[in-house]
Amino acid sequence: MRTHLPILSLPTAIAFAFTVFIAGCGSQPPPVAPPPPEVTISSPIERDITSYLEYTGSTAAFESVDIRPRVSGYVETISFAPRAKVKAGEVLFVIDPGPYKARMEQAEAALDAAKAALRIREIELDKYTRLGSKEVIAEFKLDETRAARDMAQAEVERAKANLDAAKLDLAFTEVKSPINGRVSRNLVDRGNLVGANENTLLANVVNDDPIYVYFNMSEIDLLTLIRRGLKKNGDADPQNESALVSVGLADESGYPHQGTLDYTDTKVDPSTGTIQVRAVLPNPSGLLVPGMYTRVRVPLETRSAILVPDIAVLTDQGGKYVLLCNEKNEVVLRRVRTGRLVKDLRVIEDGLTRKDKIIVSGLQRARPGGPVSPTFAAMESLKTALDQGDLSTN
């Protein structure tokens, strides 16, 4: 037996369908708000930092001597290897000593002859002096004999001087290094005539341990150092020989070579507005060679400063700012005045305190005034790296 469903009229069917639609829509839950973005926050670091003045300079030898002959002749011997270390008094070249040895022997013979002539004149003077006392000879004869004796004595002195000069010329045939240092290559070979009508350059000896570094300091920096010296010591002299200086070479990172200020010029060059300053550095390994380009850093002052990761410092048209997380876990924009970079940290001159919580990670998701889900990081690894490293400004 079939069961027949009742047939609804059209208005009743429409009303029923609308009721079902409304009931179905009311069963959906309301949309859920997204969770606050996750960010990492940390407190600024407070450390003592040193500010520096930085320059470019060049190295120069502590001592440098051109080796030239003091007598002429043919080079007989070369007694060194290029770039060898030599000591003061070490023989570098030997010039043919034969002619000078002969001249010395001639001078010795001339001295012997002059001494013999002097003895004869002294004998004559003694004889005529005895006869003069007995009034046997005239007074003028005695004076003549005395004068002849004096001339003979002068000839002896001249012969001695000639002998000394001959010995000196013979000694000069050995060309010696006047200083300790490193010798260049020989600029003449054996068999060459040197010192004849010209002052021939034979070689060069350079003492590069210690070594000088010259650089030019601006007038503004000079005034800064003078005022700082006045504040500390009451002394207007900008030169402080105990001041440390750090030097780095072209292929080095940082400033690994340490030295001290050695000299400050007595006047400022008015054409450039700079003054020349010199530092002296130990150079036992010989790494620093005269004429090298260097980077020079002079310490200015040490002070306490607030530092934050440089990546946390942002920039817009209004200047530099950082994003903070307040007690309600809301993002706050804070304007700051920045200083120099210390490794990966930025010095904050004004705008932050040690108690602030800055956002260091998740900056792209943080919006000023919006909520965040913060995770605090104490940056202990960063602190350790700073304590072990060089907290110096670039």
C-alpha positions in Angstrom: 0.0 0.0 0.0 1.6 3.4 -1.1 1.8 6.4 1.2 1.2 9.7 -0.6 3.0 12.9 0.7 0.9 15.9 1.0 1.2 18.4 -1.8 2.2 21.9 -0.6 1.1 25.0 -2.3 3.7 27.3 -3.9 3.7 30.0 -1.2 4.0 27.3 1.5 7.0 25.7 -0.3 8.9 29.0 -0.6 8.4 29.8 3.0 9.7 26.4 4.0 12.8 26.7 1.8 13.7 30.1 3.2 13.3 28.8 6.8 15.8 25.9 6.0 18.3 28.4 4.4 18.2 30.7 7.5 18.6 27.7 9.8 21.6 26.5 7.8 23.4 29.8 7.8 23.0 30.3 11.6 24.9 27.0 12.2 28.4 28.4 11.0 30.8 29.6 13.8 32.1 33.2 13.7 35.6 33.8 12.1 38.7 33.4 14.5 41.2 36.3 14.7 44.9 35.3 13.8 47.3 35.0 16.7 49.7 37.8 17.4 53.0 37.5 15.4 55.9 35.9 17.2 59.0 38.2 17.8 62.2 38.0 19.7 63.0 40.8 22.2 66.1 41.7 24.2 67.5 44.4 26.4 70.2 46.8 25.1 73.8 46.1 26.2 75.8 48.6 28.2 79.5 48.5 27.7 82.6 50.7 27.8 83.7 51.6 24.3 86.7 53.5 22.9 86.3 56.1 20.2 89.2 56.4 17.7 90.6 58.8 15.2 91.4 57.0 11.9 93.9 57.9 9.3 95.9 56.5 6.4 99.7 56.6 6.6 102.9 55.1 5.2 105.8 53.3 6.8 109.4 54.6 6.8 112.7 53.1 7.9 114.0 53.8 11.4 117.4 54.4 9.8 118.4 54.4 6.1 121.9 54.8 4.8 123.2 55.0 1.2 126.5 53.2 0.9 129.0 55.2 -1.1 132.8 54.8 -1.5 135.1 57.4 0.1 138.0 56.5 -2.1 138.1 55.7 -5.8 139.2 52.4 -7.3 138.0 49.1 -8.8 135.6 47.0 -6.8 137.5 43.9 -5.8 135.1 42.0 -3.5 131.4 42.0 -2.7 130.9 40.4 0.7 127.1 40.2 1.2 123.9 38.6 -0.3 121.0 40.9 -1.3 118.5 41.5 1.6 120.9 40.0 4.1 120.9 41.3 7.6 124.2 43.1 8.4 125.7 44.6 11.5 127.4 47.9 12.0 131.0 47.7 11.0 130.5 44.7 8.7 132.5 44.9 5.4 130.2 45.1 2.3 132.7 46.0 -0.5 136.4 46.0 -0.9 138.0 48.4 -3.3 141.5 47.4 -4.7 143.8 48.4 -1.8 147.1 48.1 -3.8 147.5 51.8 -4.7 146.6 53.0 -1.2 149.0 50.5 0.4 151.8 51.8 -1.7 150.9 55.4 -0.8 151.0 54.4 2.9 154.4 52.9 2.5 155.6 56.1 0.8 154.2 58.2 3.6 156.0 56.0 6.1 159.3 56.4 4.3 158.8 60.2 4.1 158.1 60.2 7.8 161.4 58.3 8.5 163.3 60.7 6.3 161.8 63.7 8.1 162.7 62.3 11.4 166.3 61.7 10.3 166.5 65.3 9.1 165.2 66.5 12.4 167.8 64.6 14.3 170.5 66.2 12.2 169.1 69.7 12.8 168.9 68.9 16.5 172.5 67.9 16.6 173.6 71.0 14.8 171.5 73.2 17.1 173.0 71.5 20.2 176.6 72.1 18.8 176.0 75.7 17.9 174.3 76.4 21.2 177.5 75.3 23.0 179.7 77.4 20.8 177.4 80.3 21.1 177.7 80.2 24.9 181.5 80.7 24.4 181.0 83.5 21.9 182.7 81.5 19.1 180.0 81.9 16.5 177.7 84.8 15.7 174.2 85.1 17.2 172.6 85.0 13.7 174.1 81.6 13.0 172.6 80.2 16.1 169.2 81.6 15.2 169.5 80.2 11.7 170.3 76.7 13.1 167.3 76.9 15.4 165.0 77.9 12.6 166.3 75.0 10.5 165.5 72.7 13.4 162.0 74.0 13.7 161.4 73.5 10.0 162.6 69.9 10.2 160.2 69.4 13.1 157.4 70.8 11.1 158.3 68.4 8.2 158.0 65.5 10.7 154.5 66.7 11.7 153.5 67.0 8.0 154.9 63.5 7.3 152.8 62.1 10.2 149.7 63.8 8.8 150.3 62.4 5.4 150.8 58.9 6.9 147.6 59.2 8.8 145.7 60.2 5.6 147.3 57.3 3.7 146.2 54.9 6.5 142.7 56.3 6.4 142.4 56.0 2.6 143.7 52.4 2.9 141.0 51.7 5.6 138.3 53.3 3.3 139.0 50.6 0.7 136.9 48.4 3.0 133.4 49.8 2.6 131.5 49.0 5.8 127.9 49.3 7.0 127.5 52.1 9.5 124.3 50.7 11.0 122.5 47.4 11.8 119.9 46.6 9.2 119.0 44.9 5.9 121.2 45.5 2.9 119.8 46.0 -0.6 121.2 44.4 -3.7 124.6 45.5 -4.9 124.2 48.3 -7.5 127.7 47.8 -9.0 129.5 44.6 -9.8 133.1 43.5 -9.3 135.6 45.1 -11.5 133.7 48.4 -11.9 135.6 51.7 -11.2 133.8 53.6 -8.5 134.3 57.0 -6.9 136.2 58.5 -9.8 134.8 61.9 -10.5 131.4 60.9 -9.0 129.9 59.7 -5.7 128.9 56.2 -6.8 126.0 54.6 -5.0 127.0 51.0 -4.1 124.0 49.8 -2.0 121.5 50.9 0.7 121.2 49.6 4.2 117.8 50.0 6.0 117.1 49.4 9.7 113.4 48.5 9.9 113.1 47.3 13.4 111.6 49.4 14.9 109.8 51.1 12.0 108.2 54.5 11.7 104.6 55.2 10.5 103.9 58.7 9.3 100.4 60.1 8.9 98.7 63.5 8.7 96.2 64.7 11.3 93.6 67.3 10.5 93.5 70.6 12.3 90.1 69.7 13.8 91.4 66.4 15.3 94.5 68.3 16.6 92.3 70.8 18.4 90.2 67.9 19.8 93.3 66.2 21.2 94.6 69.5 22.6 91.4 70.2 24.4 91.1 66.7 25.7 94.7 67.0 26.9 93.9 70.2 28.6 90.9 68.6 30.3 92.9 65.7 31.6 96.4 67.1 32.3 96.2 70.9 31.9 98.8 70.6 29.2 98.2 72.0 25.8 100.9 69.9 24.1 99.1 67.5 21.7 102.1 65.1 21.7 101.8 62.2 24.1 104.6 59.8 23.6 102.8 57.2 25.7 99.6 57.2 23.5 99.0 53.8 21.9 98.6 53.6 18.1 97.2 50.7 16.2 98.1 49.9 12.6 96.7 47.6 10.0 98.0 46.7 6.5 96.1 46.7 3.3 95.3 43.0 3.4 94.6 42.8 7.1 91.3 43.2 9.0 91.5 45.3 12.1 94.6 46.8 13.5 96.9 44.0 14.8 100.1 46.0 15.0 100.6 48.1 18.2 103.0 51.1 18.7 103.2 54.5 20.3 103.2 58.1 19.2 106.7 59.2 18.7 106.7 62.7 17.2 104.4 65.6 16.3 105.5 68.3 13.9 105.9 71.8 15.2 103.5 73.5 12.8 100.4 73.0 10.7 100.7 73.0 7.0 98.5 76.0 6.0 98.0 74.7 2.5 96.4 71.4 3.6 95.3 72.2 7.2 97.1 69.1 8.5 100.0 68.3 10.8 102.4 65.4 10.4 102.5 62.8 13.2 104.8 59.9 13.6 104.4 56.6 15.4 107.0 53.9 16.1 106.3 50.2 16.0 108.4 47.1 16.8 109.0 45.0 13.7 111.0 41.9 14.6 109.5 39.8 11.9 110.2 42.3 9.1 106.6 42.2 7.9 106.4 46.0 7.8 108.5 47.2 4.9 109.3 50.9 4.4 107.0 52.6 1.9 103.9 50.4 2.7 100.4 51.9 2.9 98.8 51.6 6.4 95.6 52.3 8.2 96.2 54.1 11.5 93.9 54.3 14.5 94.6 56.6 17.5 92.4 56.3 20.7 90.4 59.3 21.6 88.2 58.5 24.6 86.6 55.6 26.5 83.0 55.9 27.8 80.0 53.9 28.7 77.4 53.4 25.9 74.1 51.7 25.1 74.4 49.2 22.2 71.8 47.3 20.2 72.0 44.9 17.2 72.4 47.0 14.1 69.7 45.0 12.4 67.2 46.3 15.0 67.8 49.9 13.9 65.3 50.9 11.2 65.1 54.0 9.0 62.2 56.0 7.5 61.7 59.6 6.4 61.7 60.7 10.0 65.1 59.2 10.7 66.3 56.2 12.8 64.0 54.3 15.1 63.6 51.0 16.9 60.6 48.9 17.7 59.9 48.2 21.4 57.6 45.8 23.2 55.8 47.3 26.1 54.2 45.7 29.2 51.0 45.0 27.2 52.9 43.2 24.5 52.2 45.9 22.1 54.7 47.4 19.5 55.9 50.9 20.2 58.0 52.9 17.8 60.9 54.9 19.5 63.0 57.5 17.7 66.7 57.2 18.5 70.0 59.0 17.8 72.6 56.6 16.7 76.4 56.5 16.9 79.1 54.4 15.5 79.1 50.7 14.7 80.8 48.4 17.1 81.2 45.0 15.4 77.5 44.1 14.7 76.2 46.5 17.3 75.1 50.1 16.9 75.8 52.7 19.6 72.6 54.5 20.7 73.5 58.0 21.8 69.9 59.0 22.8 66.4 57.4 23.0 67.0 54.1 24.9 67.6 52.8 28.4 68.9 49.5 29.7 65.3 48.6 30.8 63.7 48.9 27.3 62.8 45.7 25.4 63.7 46.0 21.8 62.5 43.8 19.0 65.5 42.1 17.3 63.8 39.4 15.3 60.4 39.3 13.5 60.6 43.0 12.6 58.7 42.4 9.3 55.6 41.1 11.2 55.6 43.8 13.9 53.4 46.8 13.4 53.4 49.9 15.7 50.4 49.7 18.0 49.7 46.0 17.2 50.0 43.0 19.5 52.9 40.6 19.4 53.9 37.3 21.1 57.4 38.1 22.5 60.2 35.7 23.4 63.0 37.2 25.4 66.6 36.4 24.5 69.4 37.6 26.8 72.0 37.7 24.0 74.5 35.9 26.3 76.4 34.6 23.3 76.7 38.1 22.0 77.9 39.4 25.3 80.5 36.7 25.5 81.8 37.6 22.1 82.0 41.2 23.0 83.8 40.6 26.3 86.4 38.5 24.5 86.8 40.8 21.6 87.8 44.4 21.0 85.0 46.8 21.9 86.4 49.5 19.6 84.5 51.8 17.3 85.0 51.7 13.6 
